[in-house]
């Protein structure tokens, strides 16, 4: 049984794998961060549910097919499983910015898909981990707690939106997914409410 306060939703490119301004167009270009795969496994082993919400406008732009994307996600799930973890659901938006869809982040459609796929009434209290402002905005719309990682486009996001790292910000900033997971699981062991 899944619970919102035990759910971590991850952006993909820049959080789980290397990002590229030229898009990740094939299995050969999909290069995971080994520490991210281990971090997902650690979350699973500690009883957390992990899901992925990713914009993939390269499909609408004709850079790659849904079949190529499915191959990338199959490898991601296999690597996580081999490390002893599980990804409960992967939601992706294949649309471009001009397609007027409801799923492309910063809109919350992908997170709603995750909520429904996991049979949750809400996502309030879940964690949304991303490397861009739009990831955080999608999480905000569903009541998620905000985490920005410096990997991927995270440093660029922080330079552009310095308020995210301000002391009064409700966004937590970590070097990468592994750093966040170590904090989250460490906090849990100390008996603190994250």
C-alpha positions, 0 to 999 in steps of 0.5 A: 500500500502506497502512502503520499508521505512515503513517496518520492517523485523524481524528474529524470534527465539531470536527476537520474541520468545525464542531461543534454541540451541536445536531448537524450535521443537513444539508449546509447545517449541515456547514461545514468548516474550510478549514485542515482541508481543506488539512491533509488534502490536505497529508498525502496529498501527503506520502504519508500515508493519511487516514481518518475515524472519526465517531460519528453518533448523530443518525441513531439519534435521528432528526435526519437520515438516512444519506442526508444523512450520505452527502451530507456525506461526498461533499462532504468527499471532493470538497473534499479531492480538489479541494485535491489530497488523498484520504480513504482511508476514512470509518467512521461509527457510526449508533447511539445511546449505548444501542444496545449497538453495538461501533462507537461511540467510545470503543469501537474498532469504527470503527477496526477497520473502518478497519483492515480496509478498508485491509487492515492487520494492526494500527493500532499506530503510527497517529495518532488525532486528536480533540477528545474523550476518547472519540476518544483512548480508541478510539485507545488500544484500537488502539495509536494515538498520541494527538492532541487538538485544541483546535478543536470540543469540544477546549478543553472536553475539556482543562478537564474532563481537565487530565491530557491537557495535563500534561507527562507525558501521552502526548497531544499537544495542538495548536490544530487539525488544520492545526497538528498536520499542520504539526508532523507534516510538519515533524518528518518533514522534520527526519528525526525519528521522530514 
